[in-house]
Amino acid sequence: MTNWVGQEFSLTLGDPAHGGFCVGRHEGRVVFVRHGISGEQVRVRVAEDRGGAFCFANVIEVVSPSAERISPMCCVSSQPNGAGCCDLSHMTAAAQRQWKADVVSGQFRRIAHLDRDVEVELLDGGPTQWRTRARFAVDRDGRAGMRRYRSNDVIVDLSCPQPVDGLTDGIAERRWTPGSELHIAVDSTGERHISEQIQHKVARRGTARQKAASHRAQSARRTAEKTIEGSGRAQEVVRGRTWDVSATGFWQAHRNAPTTYSSVIAEWAELAPGETAWDLYSGAGVFAAELAAAVGANGHVDAVEASAQSVADGTAAVAEFGQISFHGLPTERAFGELRPNPAVVVLDPPRSGAGRAVVSSIAEAAPRQVIHIGCDPAAFARDVALYAENGYRLADLRVFDAFPLTHHVECVGIFQR
């Protein structure tokens, strides 16, 4: 089969697909197209072709535009060779939410075999200036910028509309360590924290056989971190409680996401005093604090988190709750350490989702209900199917537009037997 990279042709775009694409077809092949809207007639250029039944392309001309098309709100990502930050900024806010709803419901049908109407809810705040944490690459000349979509190339342009006011002030004018990565956070007090992270190859000694046996030993790296501005400790406030956390550790990107998700958990958990709850992939324990308040001093909450820094931050933040126990382990290895018979299990796994082993272990504990948060619709739909295999049905679902201008979306589901 001839490789199509660089070929141009016209298409009528079909349904949206997971990942920020519309589906088109040309000469018997599926074409996943960026920067389009369903129903549009466009001209595209193929950017990636691995052979087989499909390839990837970018819109280079809109022949018949959708009524939902607007001038792109992000000039960094709107070009065919642009960054990957704001892949839906060329459509209205309502169209973005409908796009995400269609993708989530489509993943449910295809993967979970479940028909579900989906409504995507707004978080407080507008479609711009919502991101409180961002990472920027630094090129060989010491200039900060965004990475080109599916590339390590750096686009020296910081005009993406996602970051909160002040996050990128003065960053473009400064020169940084070539090849480093900037981690910038603006916390709940408005203080900005800038960290420069530099990866260095680690020299490994050993015989030729030992070196050949482990490719990872040859490519192992260590990261040096240098605080440039701020204390490096972010003060984050959620529902009246303050967390003193690492400015480079995990925290929800949207300024209003932690409060919104905590409120949903507080509403759905329906815990009684004295009961036990688990908070898996707990981070610094934001959700664990909600659960602890519900179970009271005679109850118990097990919080599981693999990051030692997050465990330390969380332990300090919730010290007043003697009923919370942190476990510094990967979730997959932690179940034997947890108090049995949880009434409620809350989990917020990484983008890859929980997976079969974790879902099965949760089901074996037989909680009354499970509250699962997921930021990838395909992984979330797969986990929905796994819960069903273990006798848990999706009782309620809320979907949040926690990443405006992008194809990303957050799903929060409650599962019951």
C-alpha positions as CSV (number, residue, x, y, z in Angstrom):
1,M,0.0,0.0,0.0
2,T,1.3,3.5,-0.9
3,N,2.0,5.7,2.1
4,W,-0.4,8.7,2.0
5,V,1.7,11.2,4.0
6,G,1.6,14.5,2.2
7,Q,-1.4,13.6,0.0
8,E,-4.3,16.1,-0.2
9,F,-7.9,15.3,-0.9
10,S,-11.5,16.4,-0.1
11,L,-13.7,14.8,2.5
12,T,-17.1,15.2,4.2
13,L,-16.6,14.8,7.9
14,G,-18.6,12.4,9.9
15,D,-19.0,11.7,13.6
16,P,-16.4,12.9,16.2
17,A,-14.0,10.3,17.4
18,H,-12.1,10.0,20.7
19,G,-8.8,12.0,20.6
20,G,-10.1,15.2,19.0
21,F,-10.8,13.8,15.5
22,C,-13.6,13.7,13.0
23,V,-14.0,10.5,11.0
24,G,-13.8,10.7,7.2
25,R,-13.4,8.1,4.5
26,H,-11.4,8.2,1.3
27,E,-10.8,5.3,-1.2
28,G,-11.9,2.7,1.3
29,R,-9.8,3.9,4.2
30,V,-10.8,5.7,7.5
31,V,-9.2,9.1,7.9
32,F,-9.1,10.7,11.3
33,V,-9.1,14.4,10.8
34,R,-8.1,17.2,13.2
35,H,-9.5,20.8,13.3
36,G,-12.8,19.8,11.6
37,I,-16.5,19.7,12.7
38,S,-19.0,17.0,11.8
39,G,-20.8,17.7,8.6
40,E,-18.2,20.0,7.1
41,Q,-16.7,19.6,3.6
42,V,-13.0,20.1,3.9
43,R,-9.7,19.6,2.2
44,V,-7.1,17.7,4.2
45,R,-3.5,16.8,4.1
46,V,-2.3,13.4,5.5
47,A,0.1,13.9,8.4
48,E,0.6,10.3,9.5
49,D,0.1,6.9,7.9
50,R,1.1,3.7,9.5
51,G,-0.5,1.6,6.9
52,G,-3.6,-0.5,7.4
53,A,-7.2,0.7,7.4
54,F,-6.7,4.2,8.6
55,C,-4.5,7.3,8.6
56,F,-4.4,10.8,10.2
57,A,-4.9,14.1,8.5
58,N,-5.3,17.9,9.2
59,V,-7.8,20.3,7.7
60,I,-6.0,22.7,5.3
61,E,-9.2,24.3,3.8
62,V,-12.8,24.4,4.9
63,V,-14.9,24.3,1.8
64,S,-18.3,24.2,3.5
65,P,-18.1,25.4,7.2
66,S,-20.4,24.4,10.0
67,A,-22.5,27.0,11.6
68,E,-20.6,26.2,14.8
69,R,-17.2,27.1,13.4
70,I,-15.6,30.3,14.9
71,S,-12.2,31.9,14.5
72,P,-9.8,29.7,16.5
73,M,-9.3,31.0,20.1
74,C,-5.8,29.5,20.2
75,C,-3.4,30.4,17.5
76,V,-0.7,28.1,18.9
77,S,-2.7,24.9,18.1
78,S,-5.0,26.0,15.2
79,Q,-2.4,25.5,12.4
80,P,-2.0,22.1,10.9
81,N,1.5,21.9,12.3
82,G,0.6,23.5,15.6
83,A,0.6,22.4,19.2
84,G,-1.8,19.9,20.7
85,C,-3.2,22.2,23.4
86,C,-6.5,23.5,22.2
87,D,-7.8,21.1,19.5
88,L,-11.4,22.2,19.7
89,S,-10.9,26.0,19.9
90,H,-12.3,26.4,16.4
91,M,-15.9,25.7,17.5
92,T,-18.4,27.3,19.8
93,A,-18.4,26.4,23.5
94,A,-21.8,24.6,23.1
95,A,-20.5,22.7,20.1
96,Q,-17.4,21.6,22.1
97,R,-19.7,20.2,24.9
98,Q,-21.9,18.4,22.4
99,W,-18.8,17.0,20.7
100,K,-17.6,15.6,24.1
101,A,-21.1,14.2,24.9
102,D,-21.2,12.4,21.6
103,V,-17.7,10.9,22.2
104,V,-18.5,9.7,25.7
105,S,-21.8,8.2,24.7
106,G,-20.1,6.6,21.6
107,Q,-17.4,5.0,23.8
108,F,-20.1,3.7,26.2
109,R,-21.9,2.0,23.2
110,R,-18.8,0.6,21.6
111,I,-16.8,-0.5,24.7
112,A,-19.3,-0.9,27.6
113,H,-22.3,-1.9,25.4
114,L,-24.4,0.6,27.2
115,D,-26.7,3.2,25.8
116,R,-26.5,6.4,27.9
117,D,-27.6,9.9,27.2
118,V,-24.8,12.3,28.2
119,E,-24.9,15.9,29.1
120,V,-21.5,17.7,29.6
121,E,-21.7,20.2,32.5
122,L,-19.8,23.5,32.7
123,L,-17.5,24.1,35.7
124,D,-17.5,27.6,37.1
125,G,-15.6,30.0,35.0
126,G,-15.3,30.6,31.3
127,P,-13.6,28.7,28.5
128,T,-10.3,30.5,29.0
129,Q,-7.9,31.2,31.9
130,W,-8.9,28.0,33.8
131,R,-5.6,26.2,33.9
132,T,-3.6,26.7,37.2
133,R,-0.7,24.4,36.3
134,A,1.2,24.1,33.1
135,R,4.4,22.7,31.7
136,F,6.5,24.3,28.9
137,A,9.4,22.9,26.9
138,V,12.6,24.9,26.5
139,D,14.3,24.8,23.1
140,R,18.1,24.7,22.4
141,D,18.2,28.5,22.5
142,G,16.7,28.7,26.0
143,R,13.2,29.8,24.8
144,A,10.1,28.5,26.4
145,G,7.2,27.2,24.3
146,M,4.7,24.5,23.5
147,R,5.5,21.2,22.0
148,R,4.2,20.6,18.5
149,Y,1.5,18.0,18.3
150,R,3.0,14.5,18.4
151,S,6.5,15.9,18.3
152,N,9.3,17.1,20.5
153,D,9.7,20.2,18.4
154,V,9.1,23.4,20.4
155,I,6.8,26.2,19.2
156,V,8.1,29.4,20.8
157,D,4.6,30.9,21.5
158,L,2.9,31.0,24.9
159,S,-0.3,32.7,23.7
160,C,-2.5,29.6,24.5
161,P,-5.6,30.9,26.3
162,Q,-5.9,28.1,28.9
163,P,-3.5,29.4,31.7
164,V,-4.9,31.6,34.4
165,D,-4.0,35.3,34.4
166,G,-0.4,35.8,35.3
167,L,0.8,32.3,34.8
168,T,2.9,33.1,31.7
169,D,3.8,36.7,32.5
170,G,7.5,37.4,31.6
171,I,8.2,33.7,30.7
172,A,8.8,34.4,27.0
173,E,11.2,37.2,27.7
174,R,13.5,35.2,29.9
175,R,16.1,32.6,28.8
176,W,16.0,29.2,30.5
177,T,18.3,26.1,30.5
178,P,18.2,24.6,27.0
179,G,16.4,21.2,27.0
180,S,14.8,21.7,30.4
181,E,11.1,21.8,31.2
182,L,9.3,24.5,33.1
183,H,6.6,23.6,35.6
184,I,4.5,26.7,36.5
185,A,1.7,26.8,39.1
186,V,-0.5,29.6,40.3
187,D,-2.0,28.5,43.6
188,S,-5.2,29.5,45.4
189,T,-3.5,32.6,47.0
190,G,-2.4,33.8,43.6
191,E,1.3,33.1,44.2
192,R,3.2,31.8,41.2
193,H,5.7,29.0,41.5
194,I,8.2,28.2,38.7
195,S,10.4,25.1,38.7
196,E,13.0,24.2,36.1
197,Q,13.4,20.5,35.6
198,I,16.4,19.1,33.8
199,Q,16.9,15.4,32.9
200,H,20.4,14.0,33.0
201,K,21.4,10.5,31.8
202,V,22.7,8.3,34.6
203,A,25.9,6.4,33.9
204,R,25.5,2.8,34.7
205,R,28.4,0.4,35.3
206,G,28.5,-3.3,34.7
207,T,29.6,-6.0,32.3
208,A,28.6,-6.0,28.6
209,R,26.1,-8.8,29.4
210,Q,24.5,-6.8,32.2
211,K,24.2,-3.7,30.0
212,A,22.7,-5.7,27.2
213,A,20.2,-7.3,29.5
214,S,18.5,-4.0,30.4
215,H,17.9,-1.3,27.9
216,R,16.5,0.8,30.7
217,A,19.8,0.8,32.4
218,Q,21.3,2.6,29.4
219,S,18.6,5.1,29.1
220,A,17.9,5.7,32.8
221,R,17.6,9.3,33.8
222,R,17.5,11.4,36.9
223,T,15.7,14.8,37.1
224,A,17.3,17.8,38.7
225,E,14.7,20.3,40.0
226,K,15.4,24.0,40.7
227,T,12.9,26.4,42.1
228,I,13.1,29.7,40.2
229,E,10.2,31.6,41.6
230,G,7.9,31.1,44.6
231,S,8.4,28.8,47.5
232,G,7.7,25.6,45.6
233,R,4.9,24.9,48.0
234,A,1.4,25.7,46.6
235,Q,-1.4,26.6,49.0
236,E,-4.6,25.1,47.6
237,V,-8.0,25.7,49.2
238,V,-10.8,23.2,48.7
239,R,-14.1,23.6,50.5
240,G,-12.6,25.7,53.3
241,R,-9.5,23.4,53.9
242,T,-6.0,24.4,52.8
243,W,-3.5,21.9,51.4
244,D,0.2,22.8,51.4
245,V,1.4,20.7,48.4
246,S,4.3,20.5,46.1
247,A,3.9,22.9,43.2
248,T,5.2,20.3,40.8
249,G,3.1,17.4,42.1
250,F,-0.3,16.3,40.9
251,W,-3.2,18.7,41.3
252,Q,-6.3,19.1,39.2
253,A,-5.6,21.5,36.3
254,H,-8.9,23.4,36.3
255,R,-9.1,25.9,39.1
256,N,-12.6,24.8,40.1
257,A,-12.3,21.0,39.6
258,P,-11.2,20.0,43.1
259,T,-14.1,21.7,44.7
260,T,-16.6,20.4,42.2
261,Y,-15.5,16.8,42.4
262,S,-15.4,17.0,46.2
263,S,-18.9,18.3,46.3
264,V,-20.1,15.4,44.2
265,I,-18.4,12.8,46.4
266,A,-19.9,14.4,49.5
267,E,-23.3,14.2,48.0
268,W,-23.1,10.7,46.6
269,A,-21.1,8.9,49.3
270,E,-24.0,8.7,51.8
271,L,-21.7,7.4,54.5
272,A,-22.8,6.9,58.1
273,P,-20.7,7.6,61.2
274,G,-18.5,4.6,62.1
275,E,-18.3,3.2,58.6
276,T,-15.1,2.5,56.5
277,A,-14.2,4.1,53.2
278,W,-11.3,3.8,50.8
279,D,-9.8,6.6,48.7
280,L,-7.6,5.0,46.0
281,Y,-5.1,7.0,43.9
282,S,-5.7,9.5,46.6
283,G,-3.1,12.2,45.8
284,A,-2.9,14.5,48.8
285,G,-6.2,13.2,50.2
286,V,-8.7,15.9,49.1
287,F,-11.4,13.2,48.8
288,A,-10.2,11.4,51.8
289,A,-11.0,14.5,53.9
290,E,-14.6,14.5,52.6
291,L,-15.0,10.8,53.5
292,A,-13.4,11.3,56.9
293,A,-15.8,14.1,57.8
294,A,-18.7,11.8,56.9
295,V,-17.6,8.7,58.8
296,G,-16.6,10.7,61.9
297,A,-14.1,9.9,64.6
298,N,-15.3,6.3,65.0
299,G,-15.0,5.5,61.3
300,H,-12.0,4.9,59.2
301,V,-10.6,6.0,55.8
302,D,-7.8,4.3,54.0
303,A,-6.0,6.5,51.5
304,V,-3.8,4.9,48.9
305,E,-1.2,6.8,46.9
306,A,2.1,5.8,45.2
307,S,3.7,9.2,45.3
308,A,5.7,9.7,48.5
309,Q,5.5,13.4,48.1
310,S,1.7,13.4,47.9
311,V,1.5,11.0,50.9
312,A,3.6,13.4,53.0
313,D,1.6,16.4,51.8
314,G,-1.7,14.7,52.5
315,T,-0.7,13.4,55.9
316,A,0.1,16.9,57.0
317,A,-3.0,18.4,55.5
318,V,-5.5,16.1,57.2
319,A,-3.6,15.6,60.5
320,E,-6.7,16.6,62.4
321,F,-8.5,13.4,61.1
322,G,-7.0,10.6,63.1
323,Q,-9.3,8.2,61.2
324,I,-7.4,8.6,58.0
325,S,-4.5,6.2,57.3
326,F,-2.3,6.8,54.3
327,H,-0.6,3.9,52.4
328,G,2.3,4.8,50.2
329,L,1.8,2.0,47.7
330,P,0.6,1.5,44.1
331,T,-3.1,0.8,44.3
332,E,-2.6,-2.7,42.7
333,R,-0.5,-3.8,45.7
334,A,-2.4,-2.1,48.5
335,F,-5.5,-4.1,49.0
336,G,-4.1,-6.5,51.5
337,E,-3.2,-3.6,53.7
338,L,-6.6,-2.0,53.8
339,R,-9.3,-2.3,56.4
340,P,-12.0,-4.7,55.2
341,N,-15.6,-4.1,54.4
342,P,-15.6,-0.6,53.0
343,A,-19.0,0.9,52.6
344,V,-17.8,3.3,49.9
345,V,-14.7,3.2,47.6
346,V,-13.6,6.4,45.7
347,L,-11.0,6.2,43.0
348,D,-9.4,8.7,40.6
349,P,-7.0,6.6,38.6
350,P,-4.6,8.0,35.9
351,R,-5.6,8.5,32.3
352,S,-5.2,4.8,31.7
353,G,-8.0,4.0,34.1
354,A,-8.3,1.4,36.8
355,G,-8.2,-1.9,34.8
356,R,-9.3,-5.4,35.5
357,A,-7.2,-6.2,38.5
358,V,-8.1,-3.1,40.5
359,V,-11.8,-3.3,39.6
360,S,-11.9,-7.0,40.6
361,S,-10.2,-6.3,43.9
362,I,-12.7,-3.5,44.6
363,A,-15.6,-5.8,43.8
364,E,-14.2,-8.5,46.1
365,A,-14.4,-6.0,49.0
366,A,-18.1,-5.7,48.2
367,P,-18.6,-1.9,48.9
368,R,-22.1,-0.6,48.9
369,Q,-21.1,1.8,46.2
370,V,-18.1,2.9,44.1
371,I,-17.4,6.5,43.0
372,H,-15.1,6.4,40.0
373,I,-13.5,9.5,38.4
374,G,-11.9,9.2,34.9
375,C,-10.5,11.7,32.5
376,D,-10.3,9.4,29.4
377,P,-13.7,8.3,28.0
378,A,-12.3,5.1,26.4
379,A,-10.6,3.9,29.6
380,F,-13.7,5.0,31.7
381,A,-16.0,3.0,29.4
382,R,-13.7,0.0,29.7
383,D,-13.9,0.2,33.5
384,V,-17.7,0.6,33.3
385,A,-17.8,-2.8,31.5
386,L,-15.4,-4.3,34.1
387,Y,-17.7,-3.1,36.9
388,A,-20.7,-4.7,35.1
389,E,-18.8,-8.0,34.9
390,N,-18.4,-7.8,38.7
391,G,-22.1,-7.1,39.3
392,Y,-21.9,-3.3,39.6
393,R,-24.1,-1.2,37.5
394,L,-23.6,2.5,36.6
395,A,-26.3,4.1,38.7
396,D,-25.6,7.8,37.9
397,L,-23.1,9.7,35.8
398,R,-21.9,13.3,35.6
399,V,-19.6,14.5,32.9
400,F,-17.7,17.8,33.3
401,D,-16.1,20.1,30.8
402,A,-13.0,20.3,33.0
403,F,-10.7,21.0,30.0
404,P,-12.3,23.7,27.9
405,L,-11.1,24.2,24.3
406,T,-9.7,20.6,24.3
407,H,-11.2,17.2,23.5
408,H,-10.6,16.1,27.1
409,V,-13.5,15.6,29.5
410,E,-14.0,14.3,33.1
411,C,-16.5,11.5,33.9
412,V,-17.7,10.8,37.4
413,G,-19.8,7.7,37.9
414,I,-21.4,5.9,40.8
415,F,-21.7,2.2,40.7
416,Q,-24.0,0.0,42.8
417,R,-24.9,-3.6,43.1
